[in-house]
Amino acid sequence: MWEGLVNWSVLIVYGADALIYGALVTSGTLLFLIRIVFEFVGSTPRPRADAASAGPVRHVTLLSILGFFMGVGWLGLISRAEWQLRLKPSAAIAVAGGVACFLVASVLVSATRRQRGEVTEERHEDT
Protein backbone atom coordinates (compact mmCIF):
# COMPACT_ATOMS: atom_id res chain seq x y z
CA MET A 1 0.00 0.00 0.00
CA TRP A 2 2.77 2.48 0.87
CA GLU A 3 4.31 2.02 -2.55
CA GLY A 4 1.05 3.29 -4.02
CA LEU A 5 1.54 6.70 -2.45
CA VAL A 6 4.79 7.10 -4.38
CA ASN A 7 4.04 5.02 -7.48
CA TRP A 8 0.41 5.49 -8.52
CA SER A 9 0.53 2.62 -11.00
CA VAL A 10 0.51 0.24 -8.02
CA LEU A 11 -2.92 1.56 -6.99
CA ILE A 12 -4.54 0.79 -10.34
CA VAL A 13 -4.40 -2.92 -9.44
CA TYR A 14 -6.99 -2.22 -6.72
CA GLY A 15 -9.28 -0.26 -9.03
CA ALA A 16 -10.08 3.31 -9.98
CA ASP A 17 -11.50 3.98 -6.53
CA ALA A 18 -8.08 3.28 -5.01
CA LEU A 19 -6.67 6.03 -7.23
CA ILE A 20 -9.33 8.41 -5.91
CA TYR A 21 -8.51 7.40 -2.33
CA GLY A 22 -4.82 7.92 -3.09
CA ALA A 23 -5.51 11.40 -4.44
CA LEU A 24 -7.57 12.25 -1.35
CA VAL A 25 -4.82 10.93 0.93
CA THR A 26 -2.11 12.89 -0.85
CA SER A 27 -3.97 16.18 -1.24
CA GLY A 28 -5.78 16.09 2.11
CA THR A 29 -2.70 15.22 4.13
CA LEU A 30 -0.50 17.71 2.29
CA LEU A 31 -2.99 20.56 2.74
CA PHE A 32 -3.49 19.58 6.39
CA LEU A 33 0.26 19.71 7.03
CA ILE A 34 0.50 23.08 5.27
CA ARG A 35 -2.36 24.38 7.44
CA ILE A 36 -0.65 23.15 10.61
CA VAL A 37 2.63 24.81 9.59
CA PHE A 38 0.80 28.10 9.01
CA GLU A 39 -0.88 27.71 12.40
CA PHE A 40 2.49 27.40 14.13
CA VAL A 41 3.97 30.28 12.15
CA GLY A 42 0.95 32.37 13.07
CA SER A 43 0.00 33.51 9.61
CA THR A 44 -3.52 32.07 9.56
CA PRO A 45 -6.28 34.65 9.83
CA ARG A 46 -8.42 34.45 12.94
CA PRO A 47 -12.08 34.55 11.92
CA ARG A 48 -14.32 36.75 13.99
CA ALA A 49 -17.23 35.05 15.65
CA ASP A 50 -20.30 37.18 15.07
CA ALA A 51 -23.98 36.72 14.39
CA ALA A 52 -23.31 35.79 10.77
CA SER A 53 -21.40 32.69 11.88
CA ALA A 54 -24.15 31.39 14.14
CA GLY A 55 -25.70 27.97 13.72
CA PRO A 56 -24.25 24.72 12.48
CA VAL A 57 -22.29 26.40 9.66
CA ARG A 58 -19.73 27.77 12.12
CA HIS A 59 -18.55 24.20 12.79
CA VAL A 60 -17.59 23.71 9.14
CA THR A 61 -13.98 24.82 8.98
CA LEU A 62 -11.06 24.16 6.70
CA LEU A 63 -9.63 21.69 9.21
CA SER A 64 -12.89 19.74 9.47
CA ILE A 65 -13.16 19.53 5.66
CA LEU A 66 -9.54 18.39 5.42
CA GLY A 67 -10.26 15.88 8.19
CA PHE A 68 -13.11 14.47 6.12
CA PHE A 69 -10.92 14.14 3.02
CA MET A 70 -8.09 12.55 4.98
CA GLY A 71 -10.46 10.13 6.72
CA VAL A 72 -12.09 9.09 3.46
CA GLY A 73 -8.74 8.74 1.72
CA TRP A 74 -6.87 6.82 4.40
CA LEU A 75 -9.70 4.49 5.39
CA GLY A 76 -10.71 3.90 1.79
CA LEU A 77 -7.15 3.09 0.79
CA ILE A 78 -6.60 0.84 3.80
CA SER A 79 -9.86 -1.03 3.35
CA ARG A 80 -9.26 -1.49 -0.38
CA ALA A 81 -5.53 -2.26 -0.45
CA GLU A 82 -4.81 -3.86 2.92
CA TRP A 83 -8.10 -5.46 3.92
CA GLN A 84 -8.89 -6.44 0.30
CA LEU A 85 -12.54 -5.33 0.57
CA ARG A 86 -14.69 -4.76 -2.49
CA LEU A 87 -15.85 -1.39 -3.77
CA LYS A 88 -19.07 -0.85 -1.77
CA PRO A 89 -17.83 -1.99 1.67
CA SER A 90 -14.64 0.03 1.32
CA ALA A 91 -16.64 3.09 0.22
CA ALA A 92 -18.97 2.72 3.21
CA ILE A 93 -16.05 2.41 5.60
CA ALA A 94 -14.31 5.37 3.94
CA VAL A 95 -17.35 7.66 4.19
CA ALA A 96 -18.07 6.61 7.79
CA GLY A 97 -14.45 7.27 8.72
CA GLY A 98 -14.52 10.60 6.91
CA VAL A 99 -17.64 11.69 8.77
CA ALA A 100 -16.07 10.60 12.07
CA CYS A 101 -12.92 12.61 11.31
CA PHE A 102 -15.06 15.60 10.30
CA LEU A 103 -16.98 15.46 13.58
CA VAL A 104 -13.84 15.06 15.70
CA ALA A 105 -12.18 18.00 13.94
CA SER A 106 -15.32 20.13 14.34
CA VAL A 107 -15.52 19.40 18.06
CA LEU A 108 -11.82 20.14 18.55
CA VAL A 109 -12.01 23.41 16.60
CA SER A 110 -15.10 24.45 18.55
CA ALA A 111 -13.41 23.64 21.88
CA THR A 112 -10.31 25.55 20.84
CA ARG A 113 -12.38 28.59 19.85
CA ARG A 114 -14.22 28.48 23.16
CA GLN A 115 -10.94 28.29 25.04
CA ARG A 116 -9.53 31.26 23.12
CA GLY A 117 -12.70 33.24 23.76
CA GLU A 118 -13.53 33.58 20.07
CA VAL A 119 -17.09 32.30 20.40
CA THR A 120 -19.76 34.63 21.69
CA GLU A 121 -23.02 33.38 23.06
CA GLU A 122 -26.14 34.76 21.45
CA ARG A 123 -28.46 33.76 24.28
CA HIS A 124 -28.12 36.66 26.73
CA GLU A 125 -31.83 37.46 26.85
CA ASP A 126 -32.25 35.69 30.21
CA THR A 127 -29.98 38.07 32.11
C-alpha positions as YAML, in Angstrom:
chain: A
units: angstrom
residues:
- id: 1
  name: MET
  ca: [0.00, 0.00, 0.00]
- id: 2
  name: TRP
  ca: [2.77, 2.48, 0.87]
- id: 3
  name: GLU
  ca: [4.31, 2.02, -2.55]
- id: 4
  name: GLY
  ca: [1.05, 3.29, -4.02]
- id: 5
  name: LEU
  ca: [1.54, 6.70, -2.45]
- id: 6
  name: VAL
  ca: [4.79, 7.10, -4.38]
- id: 7
  name: ASN
  ca: [4.04, 5.02, -7.48]
- id: 8
  name: TRP
  ca: [0.41, 5.49, -8.52]
- id: 9
  name: SER
  ca: [0.53, 2.62, -11.00]
- id: 10
  name: VAL
  ca: [0.51, 0.24, -8.02]
- id: 11
  name: LEU
  ca: [-2.92, 1.56, -6.99]
- id: 12
  name: ILE
  ca: [-4.54, 0.79, -10.34]
- id: 13
  name: VAL
  ca: [-4.40, -2.92, -9.44]
- id: 14
  name: TYR
  ca: [-6.99, -2.22, -6.72]
- id: 15
  name: GLY
  ca: [-9.28, -0.26, -9.03]
- id: 16
  name: ALA
  ca: [-10.08, 3.31, -9.98]
- id: 17
  name: ASP
  ca: [-11.50, 3.98, -6.53]
- id: 18
  name: ALA
  ca: [-8.08, 3.28, -5.01]
- id: 19
  name: LEU
  ca: [-6.67, 6.03, -7.23]
- id: 20
  name: ILE
  ca: [-9.33, 8.41, -5.91]
- id: 21
  name: TYR
  ca: [-8.51, 7.40, -2.33]
- id: 22
  name: GLY
  ca: [-4.82, 7.92, -3.09]
- id: 23
  name: ALA
  ca: [-5.51, 11.40, -4.44]
- id: 24
  name: LEU
  ca: [-7.57, 12.25, -1.35]
- id: 25
  name: VAL
  ca: [-4.82, 10.93, 0.93]
- id: 26
  name: THR
  ca: [-2.11, 12.89, -0.85]
- id: 27
  name: SER
  ca: [-3.97, 16.18, -1.24]
- id: 28
  name: GLY
  ca: [-5.78, 16.09, 2.11]
- id: 29
  name: THR
  ca: [-2.70, 15.22, 4.13]
- id: 30
  name: LEU
  ca: [-0.50, 17.71, 2.29]
- id: 31
  name: LEU
  ca: [-2.99, 20.56, 2.74]
- id: 32
  name: PHE
  ca: [-3.49, 19.58, 6.39]
- id: 33
  name: LEU
  ca: [0.26, 19.71, 7.03]
- id: 34
  name: ILE
  ca: [0.50, 23.08, 5.27]
- id: 35
  name: ARG
  ca: [-2.36, 24.38, 7.44]
- id: 36
  name: ILE
  ca: [-0.65, 23.15, 10.61]
- id: 37
  name: VAL
  ca: [2.63, 24.81, 9.59]
- id: 38
  name: PHE
  ca: [0.80, 28.10, 9.01]
- id: 39
  name: GLU
  ca: [-0.88, 27.71, 12.40]
- id: 40
  name: PHE
  ca: [2.49, 27.40, 14.13]
- id: 41
  name: VAL
  ca: [3.97, 30.28, 12.15]
- id: 42
  name: GLY
  ca: [0.95, 32.37, 13.07]
- id: 43
  name: SER
  ca: [0.00, 33.51, 9.61]
- id: 44
  name: THR
  ca: [-3.52, 32.07, 9.56]
- id: 45
  name: PRO
  ca: [-6.28, 34.65, 9.83]
- id: 46
  name: ARG
  ca: [-8.42, 34.45, 12.94]
- id: 47
  name: PRO
  ca: [-12.08, 34.55, 11.92]
- id: 48
  name: ARG
  ca: [-14.32, 36.75, 13.99]
- id: 49
  name: ALA
  ca: [-17.23, 35.05, 15.65]
- id: 50
  name: ASP
  ca: [-20.30, 37.18, 15.07]
- id: 51
  name: ALA
  ca: [-23.98, 36.72, 14.39]
- id: 52
  name: ALA
  ca: [-23.31, 35.79, 10.77]
- id: 53
  name: SER
  ca: [-21.40, 32.69, 11.88]
- id: 54
  name: ALA
  ca: [-24.15, 31.39, 14.14]
- id: 55
  name: GLY
  ca: [-25.70, 27.97, 13.72]
- id: 56
  name: PRO
  ca: [-24.25, 24.72, 12.48]
- id: 57
  name: VAL
  ca: [-22.29, 26.40, 9.66]
- id: 58
  name: ARG
  ca: [-19.73, 27.77, 12.12]
- id: 59
  name: HIS
  ca: [-18.55, 24.20, 12.79]
- id: 60
  name: VAL
  ca: [-17.59, 23.71, 9.14]
- id: 61
  name: THR
  ca: [-13.98, 24.82, 8.98]
- id: 62
  name: LEU
  ca: [-11.06, 24.16, 6.70]
- id: 63
  name: LEU
  ca: [-9.63, 21.69, 9.21]
- id: 64
  name: SER
  ca: [-12.89, 19.74, 9.47]
- id: 65
  name: ILE
  ca: [-13.16, 19.53, 5.66]
- id: 66
  name: LEU
  ca: [-9.54, 18.39, 5.42]
- id: 67
  name: GLY
  ca: [-10.26, 15.88, 8.19]
- id: 68
  name: PHE
  ca: [-13.11, 14.47, 6.12]
- id: 69
  name: PHE
  ca: [-10.92, 14.14, 3.02]
- id: 70
  name: MET
  ca: [-8.09, 12.55, 4.98]
- id: 71
  name: GLY
  ca: [-10.46, 10.13, 6.72]
- id: 72
  name: VAL
  ca: [-12.09, 9.09, 3.46]
- id: 73
  name: GLY
  ca: [-8.74, 8.74, 1.72]
- id: 74
  name: TRP
  ca: [-6.87, 6.82, 4.40]
- id: 75
  name: LEU
  ca: [-9.70, 4.49, 5.39]
- id: 76
  name: GLY
  ca: [-10.71, 3.90, 1.79]
- id: 77
  name: LEU
  ca: [-7.15, 3.09, 0.79]
- id: 78
  name: ILE
  ca: [-6.60, 0.84, 3.80]
- id: 79
  name: SER
  ca: [-9.86, -1.03, 3.35]
- id: 80
  name: ARG
  ca: [-9.26, -1.49, -0.38]
- id: 81
  name: ALA
  ca: [-5.53, -2.26, -0.45]
- id: 82
  name: GLU
  ca: [-4.81, -3.86, 2.92]
- id: 83
  name: TRP
  ca: [-8.10, -5.46, 3.92]
- id: 84
  name: GLN
  ca: [-8.89, -6.44, 0.30]
- id: 85
  name: LEU
  ca: [-12.54, -5.33, 0.57]
- id: 86
  name: ARG
  ca: [-14.69, -4.76, -2.49]
- id: 87
  name: LEU
  ca: [-15.85, -1.39, -3.77]
- id: 88
  name: LYS
  ca: [-19.07, -0.85, -1.77]
- id: 89
  name: PRO
  ca: [-17.83, -1.99, 1.67]
- id: 90
  name: SER
  ca: [-14.64, 0.03, 1.32]
- id: 91
  name: ALA
  ca: [-16.64, 3.09, 0.22]
- id: 92
  name: ALA
  ca: [-18.97, 2.72, 3.21]
- id: 93
  name: ILE
  ca: [-16.05, 2.41, 5.60]
- id: 94
  name: ALA
  ca: [-14.31, 5.37, 3.94]
- id: 95
  name: VAL
  ca: [-17.35, 7.66, 4.19]
- id: 96
  name: ALA
  ca: [-18.07, 6.61, 7.79]
- id: 97
  name: GLY
  ca: [-14.45, 7.27, 8.72]
- id: 98
  name: GLY
  ca: [-14.52, 10.60, 6.91]
- id: 99
  name: VAL
  ca: [-17.64, 11.69, 8.77]
- id: 100
  name: ALA
  ca: [-16.07, 10.60, 12.07]
- id: 101
  name: CYS
  ca: [-12.92, 12.61, 11.31]
- id: 102
  name: PHE
  ca: [-15.06, 15.60, 10.30]
- id: 103
  name: LEU
  ca: [-16.98, 15.46, 13.58]
- id: 104
  name: VAL
  ca: [-13.84, 15.06, 15.70]
- id: 105
  name: ALA
  ca: [-12.18, 18.00, 13.94]
- id: 106
  name: SER
  ca: [-15.32, 20.13, 14.34]
- id: 107
  name: VAL
  ca: [-15.52, 19.40, 18.06]
- id: 108
  name: LEU
  ca: [-11.82, 20.14, 18.55]
- id: 109
  name: VAL
  ca: [-12.01, 23.41, 16.60]
- id: 110
  name: SER
  ca: [-15.10, 24.45, 18.55]
- id: 111
  name: ALA
  ca: [-13.41, 23.64, 21.88]
- id: 112
  name: THR
  ca: [-10.31, 25.55, 20.84]
- id: 113
  name: ARG
  ca: [-12.38, 28.59, 19.85]
- id: 114
  name: ARG
  ca: [-14.22, 28.48, 23.16]
- id: 115
  name: GLN
  ca: [-10.94, 28.29, 25.04]
- id: 116
  name: ARG
  ca: [-9.53, 31.26, 23.12]
- id: 117
  name: GLY
  ca: [-12.70, 33.24, 23.76]
- id: 118
  name: GLU
  ca: [-13.53, 33.58, 20.07]
- id: 119
  name: VAL
  ca: [-17.09, 32.30, 20.40]
- id: 120
  name: THR
  ca: [-19.76, 34.63, 21.69]
- id: 121
  name: GLU
  ca: [-23.02, 33.38, 23.06]
- id: 122
  name: GLU
  ca: [-26.14, 34.76, 21.45]
- id: 123
  name: ARG
  ca: [-28.46, 33.76, 24.28]
- id: 124
  name: HIS
  ca: [-28.12, 36.66, 26.73]
- id: 125
  name: GLU
  ca: [-31.83, 37.46, 26.85]
- id: 126
  name: ASP
  ca: [-32.25, 35.69, 30.21]
- id: 127
  name: THR
  ca: [-29.98, 38.07, 32.11]
...
